[in-house]
Amino acid sequence: MNEEKNNPEHLNQIIGGKTVYQLFDDFIDSINKGKSYIKYGNNYHLNNFWKNELPKIKTYFLDNPFGSAKKARKGSKNKYDIKALELAEKLNQKEVDFLDIVSEQFINAKETTKIAFVNLLWLRYIPMTIITMIYQSDKIDYITPNIKEHFKNNFPFEVDNYSFLQQNIYDDLKYLSEMFISLFSEKKENSQIMGNNIKAQIIKYCNQNIAKSSEIRNILLHLCNPEEFEPIASGSTKEKFEL
């Protein structure tokens, strides 16, 4: 594989002085040390940041799902659809979107837990090239008020376009949350989760636990090993190359 093919132009763009690959490595290094990559407040530097906050992400996000208000209106008795309808009515909307849901899920969470989730949102967006700085910071501010100015220093995107900005965002965050909860559940009593082997563990987790059709899986595989995995996010497109 040639270098140009494996390292597409948009991922090699210099963003805040670094390429996406370098930003990803910085993020992984922070998580591997148990620290928050997003530097906000007084707790991001603590080595036990992720060990403390991941169980709370499980409680507020993974264990507290929402369904579809539209389905509830059509007669669904599913408790998650009914919950979504109640939220939609509270917001005076027909349906609830990702921001509505996560804002409700984390409404009673501490700031550190919100920052932990923002870290995962950052990772989900790091290779994306449709998001403007204004849109990104507004999305973050919606979830965690008053973080916008601090977040800009960690997320200085001013890039072009990416075709699935909003597609599967909730599922992507679910996969990321589950992945890091799994990695930290195997954490030994030292400052790092997997040492230099963390990327190999992420690749293993992606191959074993995340659907091949998932864009976030394919993105993570490439960022962890650009020489081995094509820079293709679409699962259907990737399968064509693998045939």
DRENRORO-841262 format. One record per residue (C-alpha): chain; residue in three letters; residue number from 1; z, y, x. Coordinates in Angstrom, 1 decimal, always signed. Layout:
[site A Ala NUM [Z Y X]] ...
//
This chain:
[site A Met 1 [+0.0 +0.0 +0.0]] [site A Asn 2 [-0.9 +3.4 +1.4]] [site A Glu 3 [+1.8 +6.1 +1.6]] [site A Glu 4 [+0.0 +8.5 -0.7]] [site A Lys 5 [-0.1 +5.9 -3.5]] [site A Asn 6 [+3.5 +4.9 -3.1]] [site A Asn 7 [+4.8 +8.5 -2.8]] [site A Pro 8 [+3.0 +10.4 -5.6]] [site A Glu 9 [+2.6 +14.2 -5.1]] [site A His 10 [+5.0 +15.2 -7.8]] [site A Leu 11 [+7.8 +13.2 -6.3]] [site A Asn 12 [+7.2 +14.6 -2.8]] [site A Gln 13 [+7.3 +18.2 -4.1]] [site A Ile 14 [+10.1 +20.2 -2.4]] [site A Ile 15 [+12.7 +21.0 -5.0]] [site A Gly 16 [+15.6 +23.1 -3.8]] [site A Gly 17 [+14.6 +22.2 -0.2]] [site A Lys 18 [+14.4 +18.4 -0.8]] [site A Thr 19 [+12.0 +15.8 -2.3]] [site A Val 20 [+12.9 +13.8 -5.3]] [site A Tyr 21 [+13.5 +10.8 -3.1]] [site A Gln 22 [+16.0 +12.8 -1.0]] [site A Leu 23 [+17.7 +14.1 -4.1]] [site A Phe 24 [+18.0 +10.6 -5.4]] [site A Asp 25 [+19.4 +9.4 -2.1]] [site A Asp 26 [+22.0 +12.2 -2.3]] [site A Phe 27 [+22.9 +11.2 -5.8]] [site A Ile 28 [+23.3 +7.5 -4.9]] [site A Asp 29 [+25.4 +8.5 -1.9]] [site A Ser 30 [+27.8 +10.5 -4.1]] [site A Ile 31 [+28.1 +7.7 -6.7]] [site A Asn 32 [+28.6 +5.1 -3.9]] [site A Lys 33 [+31.5 +7.1 -2.7]] [site A Gly 34 [+32.9 +7.3 -6.2]] [site A Lys 35 [+32.3 +11.1 -6.4]] [site A Ser 36 [+30.5 +13.2 -8.9]] [site A Tyr 37 [+27.1 +14.5 -7.7]] [site A Ile 38 [+27.4 +17.5 -10.1]] [site A Lys 39 [+29.8 +19.8 -8.4]] [site A Tyr 40 [+31.7 +21.4 -11.2]] [site A Gly 41 [+35.4 +22.2 -11.6]] [site A Asn 42 [+38.1 +20.7 -9.3]] [site A Asn 43 [+37.7 +17.0 -9.9]] [site A Tyr 44 [+34.2 +16.2 -8.8]] [site A His 45 [+35.2 +15.5 -5.2]] [site A Leu 46 [+37.8 +12.8 -6.0]] [site A Asn 47 [+36.9 +9.4 -4.7]] [site A Asn 48 [+38.0 +7.8 -7.9]] [site A Phe 49 [+36.0 +10.0 -10.2]] [site A Trp 50 [+33.6 +7.3 -11.5]] [site A Lys 51 [+36.3 +4.6 -11.6]] [site A Asn 52 [+38.2 +6.9 -14.0]] [site A Glu 53 [+35.4 +8.3 -16.1]] [site A Leu 54 [+33.0 +5.3 -16.6]] [site A Pro 55 [+35.4 +3.5 -19.0]] [site A Lys 56 [+35.6 +6.8 -21.0]] [site A Ile 57 [+31.8 +7.0 -21.2]] [site A Lys 58 [+31.9 +3.4 -22.6]] [site A Thr 59 [+34.4 +4.6 -25.2]] [site A Tyr 60 [+32.7 +7.8 -26.3]] [site A Phe 61 [+29.0 +6.8 -25.8]] [site A Leu 62 [+28.4 +3.1 -25.7]] [site A Asp 63 [+31.1 +2.1 -28.2]] [site A Asn 64 [+30.3 +4.9 -30.6]] [site A Pro 65 [+26.7 +4.6 -31.6]] [site A Phe 66 [+24.8 +6.4 -34.3]] [site A Gly 67 [+21.9 +5.1 -36.4]] [site A Ser 68 [+19.3 +6.9 -38.5]] [site A Ala 69 [+20.1 +9.4 -41.3]] [site A Lys 70 [+16.6 +8.7 -42.7]] [site A Lys 71 [+17.4 +5.0 -43.1]] [site A Ala 72 [+20.6 +5.8 -44.8]] [site A Arg 73 [+18.8 +8.1 -47.3]] [site A Lys 74 [+16.5 +5.1 -48.0]] [site A Gly 75 [+19.5 +3.0 -48.9]] [site A Ser 76 [+20.6 +1.4 -45.6]] [site A Lys 77 [+24.2 +0.3 -45.7]] [site A Asn 78 [+24.4 +0.0 -42.0]] [site A Lys 79 [+27.6 +1.9 -40.9]] [site A Tyr 80 [+25.8 +3.6 -38.0]] [site A Asp 81 [+23.1 +4.9 -40.3]] [site A Ile 82 [+25.7 +6.2 -42.7]] [site A Lys 83 [+27.5 +7.8 -39.8]] [site A Ala 84 [+24.2 +9.5 -38.8]] [site A Leu 85 [+23.7 +10.7 -42.3]] [site A Glu 86 [+27.2 +12.2 -42.5]] [site A Leu 87 [+26.5 +14.1 -39.2]] [site A Ala 88 [+23.2 +15.3 -40.4]] [site A Glu 89 [+24.7 +16.6 -43.6]] [site A Lys 90 [+27.5 +18.3 -41.6]] [site A Leu 91 [+24.8 +20.0 -39.5]] [site A Asn 92 [+22.7 +20.7 -42.6]] [site A Gln 93 [+19.8 +18.8 -41.2]] [site A Lys 94 [+17.5 +16.0 -42.4]] [site A Glu 95 [+18.0 +13.9 -39.2]] [site A Val 96 [+20.0 +14.1 -36.0]] [site A Asp 97 [+18.5 +14.1 -32.5]] [site A Phe 98 [+19.9 +13.1 -29.1]] [site A Leu 99 [+21.7 +16.3 -28.5]] [site A Asp 100 [+23.3 +16.3 -31.9]] [site A Ile 101 [+24.6 +12.7 -31.3]] [site A Val 102 [+25.9 +13.1 -27.8]] [site A Ser 103 [+27.6 +16.4 -28.6]] [site A Glu 104 [+29.4 +14.7 -31.5]] [site A Gln 105 [+30.2 +11.6 -29.4]] [site A Phe 106 [+31.8 +13.7 -26.6]] [site A Ile 107 [+33.4 +16.4 -28.8]] [site A Asn 108 [+36.9 +15.2 -28.0]] [site A Ala 109 [+36.2 +14.1 -24.5]] [site A Lys 110 [+37.7 +15.9 -21.5]] [site A Glu 111 [+35.5 +18.1 -19.3]] [site A Thr 112 [+35.5 +15.5 -16.5]] [site A Thr 113 [+34.1 +12.8 -18.8]] [site A Lys 114 [+31.3 +15.2 -20.0]] [site A Ile 115 [+30.5 +16.0 -16.3]] [site A Ala 116 [+30.2 +12.2 -15.6]] [site A Phe 117 [+27.7 +11.9 -18.5]] [site A Val 118 [+25.8 +14.9 -17.2]] [site A Asn 119 [+25.5 +13.1 -13.9]] [site A Leu 120 [+23.7 +10.3 -15.7]] [site A Leu 121 [+21.5 +12.7 -17.6]] [site A Trp 122 [+20.6 +14.3 -14.2]] [site A Leu 123 [+19.6 +10.9 -12.9]] [site A Arg 124 [+17.5 +10.3 -16.0]] [site A Tyr 125 [+15.6 +13.6 -15.5]] [site A Ile 126 [+15.4 +13.7 -11.7]] [site A Pro 127 [+11.8 +12.2 -11.5]] [site A Met 128 [+10.6 +13.9 -14.7]] [site A Thr 129 [+8.2 +16.7 -14.2]] [site A Ile 130 [+7.7 +18.2 -17.7]] [site A Ile 131 [+11.2 +19.8 -17.9]] [site A Thr 132 [+11.4 +23.5 -17.1]] [site A Met 133 [+14.6 +24.9 -15.6]] [site A Ile 134 [+15.4 +26.8 -18.7]] [site A Tyr 135 [+15.0 +23.7 -21.0]] [site A Gln 136 [+17.0 +21.5 -18.7]] [site A Ser 137 [+19.9 +23.9 -18.4]] [site A Asp 138 [+20.0 +24.7 -22.1]] [site A Lys 139 [+20.2 +20.9 -22.8]] [site A Ile 140 [+23.1 +20.6 -20.4]] [site A Asp 141 [+24.9 +23.7 -21.8]] [site A Tyr 142 [+24.6 +22.2 -25.3]] [site A Ile 143 [+26.6 +19.2 -24.2]] [site A Thr 144 [+29.0 +20.8 -21.8]] [site A Pro 145 [+29.4 +24.6 -22.5]] [site A Asn 146 [+29.8 +27.0 -19.6]] [site A Ile 147 [+28.3 +24.6 -17.0]] [site A Lys 148 [+24.9 +26.1 -17.0]] [site A Glu 149 [+25.2 +28.3 -13.9]] [site A His 150 [+27.0 +25.6 -11.9]] [site A Phe 151 [+24.4 +23.0 -13.0]] [site A Lys 152 [+21.4 +25.1 -11.8]] [site A Asn 153 [+22.6 +24.7 -8.2]] [site A Asn 154 [+22.3 +20.9 -8.5]] [site A Phe 155 [+19.2 +20.8 -10.7]] [site A Pro 156 [+16.7 +23.4 -9.4]] [site A Phe 157 [+13.6 +22.1 -11.1]] [site A Glu 158 [+10.5 +24.3 -11.6]] [site A Val 159 [+7.9 +21.6 -12.0]] [site A Asp 160 [+5.0 +20.7 -14.3]] [site A Asn 161 [+4.7 +17.9 -16.8]] [site A Tyr 162 [+5.8 +14.4 -17.7]] [site A Ser 163 [+4.6 +12.6 -20.8]] [site A Phe 164 [+7.7 +11.1 -22.1]] [site A Leu 165 [+10.4 +13.7 -21.8]] [site A Gln 166 [+12.1 +12.8 -25.0]] [site A Gln 167 [+11.0 +9.3 -25.5]] [site A Asn 168 [+13.7 +6.7 -25.4]] [site A Ile 169 [+16.2 +9.2 -23.9]] [site A Tyr 170 [+19.1 +7.6 -25.8]] [site A Asp 171 [+18.2 +4.1 -24.6]] [site A Asp 172 [+17.7 +5.3 -21.1]] [site A Leu 173 [+21.2 +6.8 -21.0]] [site A Lys 174 [+22.6 +3.6 -22.5]] [site A Tyr 175 [+20.9 +1.6 -19.7]] [site A Leu 176 [+22.2 +3.9 -17.0]] [site A Ser 177 [+25.8 +3.9 -18.4]] [site A Glu 178 [+25.8 +0.1 -18.7]] [site A Met 179 [+24.4 -0.3 -15.2]] [site A Phe 180 [+27.0 +1.9 -13.4]] [site A Ile 181 [+29.8 +0.4 -15.5]] [site A Ser 182 [+28.6 -3.0 -14.3]] [site A Leu 183 [+28.3 -2.0 -10.6]] [site A Phe 184 [+31.8 -0.4 -10.7]] [site A Ser 185 [+33.3 -3.4 -12.4]] [site A Glu 186 [+32.4 -5.3 -9.2]] [site A Lys 187 [+33.8 -2.6 -7.0]] [site A Lys 188 [+36.2 -3.7 -4.2]] [site A Glu 189 [+39.2 -1.8 -3.2]] [site A Asn 190 [+37.5 +0.6 -0.8]] [site A Ser 191 [+35.7 +3.9 -1.0]] [site A Gln 192 [+32.2 +2.5 -1.7]] [site A Ile 193 [+30.9 +0.2 -4.4]] [site A Met 194 [+28.2 -1.7 -2.5]] [site A Gly 195 [+28.0 +0.1 +0.9]] [site A Asn 196 [+24.4 +0.3 +2.1]] [site A Asn 197 [+23.4 -2.4 -0.4]] [site A Ile 198 [+23.7 -0.3 -3.5]] [site A Lys 199 [+20.0 +0.2 -4.0]] [site A Ala 200 [+19.5 -3.6 -3.8]] [site A Gln 201 [+22.2 -4.0 -6.4]] [site A Ile 202 [+20.4 -1.5 -8.7]] [site A Ile 203 [+17.1 -3.3 -8.2]] [site A Lys 204 [+18.8 -6.6 -9.1]] [site A Tyr 205 [+20.5 -5.1 -12.2]] [site A Cys 206 [+17.2 -3.5 -13.4]] [site A Asn 207 [+15.3 -6.8 -13.0]] [site A Gln 208 [+18.0 -8.9 -14.7]] [site A Asn 209 [+19.3 -6.5 -17.5]] [site A Ile 210 [+16.8 -3.8 -18.4]] [site A Ala 211 [+13.7 -4.4 -20.4]] [site A Lys 212 [+10.4 -4.4 -18.5]] [site A Ser 213 [+9.0 -1.9 -21.0]] [site A Ser 214 [+11.7 +0.6 -20.1]] [site A Glu 215 [+10.5 +3.7 -18.1]] [site A Ile 216 [+13.9 +4.2 -16.6]] [site A Arg 217 [+13.8 +0.7 -15.1]] [site A Asn 218 [+10.5 +1.2 -13.5]] [site A Ile 219 [+11.5 +4.7 -12.2]] [site A Leu 220 [+14.7 +3.3 -10.6]] [site A Leu 221 [+12.9 +0.4 -9.0]] [site A His 222 [+10.4 +2.8 -7.3]] [site A Leu 223 [+13.0 +5.3 -6.2]] [site A Cys 224 [+15.1 +2.5 -4.7]] [site A Asn 225 [+12.2 +0.9 -2.9]] [site A Pro 226 [+9.0 +3.0 -2.9]] [site A Glu 227 [+7.2 +0.5 -0.6]] [site A Glu 228 [+7.8 -2.4 -2.9]] [site A Phe 229 [+7.5 -0.9 -6.4]] [site A Glu 230 [+4.6 +1.2 -7.7]] [site A Pro 231 [+5.3 +4.8 -8.9]] [site A Ile 232 [+4.4 +3.8 -12.4]] [site A Ala 233 [+6.9 +4.5 -15.2]] [site A Ser 234 [+5.0 +3.0 -18.2]] [site A Gly 235 [+5.9 -0.6 -18.7]] [site A Ser 236 [+2.5 -1.5 -20.3]] [site A Thr 237 [+0.6 +0.2 -17.5]] [site A Lys 238 [+2.8 -1.6 -14.9]] [site A Glu 239 [+2.1 -5.0 -16.4]] [site A Lys 240 [-1.7 -4.4 -16.1]] [site A Phe 241 [-1.2 -3.9 -12.3]] [site A Glu 242 [+0.9 -7.0 -12.1]] [site A Leu 243 [-1.6 -9.3 -13.8]] 
//
